[in-house]
Amino acid sequence: MLHSNDATVWNGWADAASLRLAERAPEAEALRSVPEATVREAAEAGYFHLLAPTTAGGAGASMATFLEVGRRLARGCPSSAWTLSFLAMHAWLLCRFGPELQAELFRDGAMPLAPAPLAPTGRAEAVEGGYRISGRWEWATGVNHSDWVMVNAMEGMMPRFCVLPLSEVVVEDVWRTAGMAATGSNTVTATDLFVPAHRTLSGLQMKFGPMPGLALHPGTSVGWAMSPALALVAAAPALGAAEGALAVFTARMKAKTQAYTAGAKQSDAPATHLRLGEAMASVRAAALVWEDAVALYEREGPAGAAISVDTLAAVRLAAAHTVRLAGQAVDTMCAAAGASSGFLTSPLQRHLRDVQMIRGHVVFDWDRATQIGGRVALGFEPAPADLL
């Protein structure tokens, strides 16, 4: 275990790990799950401890450090990076629950690995000592590697987060997708399942506080706004994918000869220069937009639930813009790379499919993100469905 929250140490680890993720990417896609070797290496390095506060046995790294590591991992395999980073981030979210649950989750120095399908697609009924829940929750990223799962159920008109042992739910093997295959984001179901009250937290407390777990972790990032953190974590793999694709595309253009020529080099063609320059510009723009949003969140995050709506909207828009620019860059490169880049042995086609899948996420819907940003800038109050 690295036993560090130093950004330089973790960036070095991530750069080396991304090479191994790239080597295992075809296996990860075939498995429709992150290979166990990758999960084991991340655990041994202490990656799942990285964002959790030291008071929970974590490394207590800054949000910026954590986000940068996820970005670098994604250069090798966006799908694996997405899975690892969300499992690590969910340990941070679980620190918001009360002390009794945290005593169960954070024991013996281990970090809980728990997917968190956050859409409130279940029902919760209060009963003596807790709740009875039923529902079906899609997009349970990393469930193949987990011990627990956190789901969201509606108690009347209000959401309630419930943490369940994985052994008490049914996992439906439904994850057969064109992109982000290694996330293993299968579906979780439960029927009339009893959940003790201490394993639940109201949606209002989760998002706005007061969070019972915050007393255990004072002065940490645990109380920072949830939605912008989720948006930035989700955008990082798209940025990393574009950066990884740029490296692959550049190397390919240096080595490739043009078809139906007497061995003319692709790198000599002016069109190649144009497309590479265009891709470089888009990737750089995506990086700057994302880095600026990370810096904004680092500055405003300590405000917790008092963070301004303007900041929430700005981060949401920046995350969507990052993914949009990353998608444009990968599209440009794949269109110019030649038909042989479509072979499954080429990382370019995998980066393309992964980014296409990421930009379908509701948070990255460009029309919706820009509309929310514009409305907030004009003084309108956001709606719950705006996910700010």
Number of C-alpha atoms within 10 A of each C-alpha: 11 14 13 18 20 15 16 12 12 22 19 12 18 25 17 14 21 25 16 16 26 20 14 19 25 18 15 24 24 13 14 22 26 28 19 12 12 17 17 11 13 19 17 12 17 19 29 26 29 31 27 28 23 15 14 22 16 24 21 22 21 18 21 16 18 22 22 19 25 29 31 28 32 31 30 30 33 36 32 31 31 26 28 25 26 23 24 26 26 22 25 24 19 24 26 25 24 19 17 11 19 19 11 11 21 18 12 9 11 15 25 23 23 29 31 27 22 16 15 19 16 20 22 25 15 14 12 9 11 16 22 20 23 19 20 22 24 21 19 24 26 26 26 21 19 16 16 20 25 22 29 27 26 21 20 11 8 13 23 23 24 24 24 21 13 18 11 14 16 13 19 14 13 13 20 14 15 12 20 29 25 30 28 28 26 23 19 23 18 18 15 13 16 20 20 17 17 16 21 22 21 20 19 14 16 23 18 17 18 14 19 16 22 19 14 18 18 12 11 17 22 25 27 24 24 19 15 25 21 16 20 25 23 27 32 29 33 34 31 30 34 34 27 25 27 22 14 17 22 16 12 17 21 13 11 15 16 15 11 7 8 8 10 13 15 19 19 13 12 10 12 18 14 12 18 21 12 16 25 19 14 22 26 18 17 30 22 14 20 23 20 14 23 25 13 15 24 16 10 17 24 17 14 17 16 12 16 13 16 14 19 24 24 24 27 28 26 28 31 30 23 28 32 23 23 32 28 20 29 29 20 16 26 20 11 17 21 14 9 10 19 15 11 11 12 13 22 27 21 27 31 24 18 24 29 22 18 23 22 12 13 13 22 24 16 18 10 15 23 19 13 23 24 15 13 18 14 9 10 11 11 15 9 7 6 15 17 22
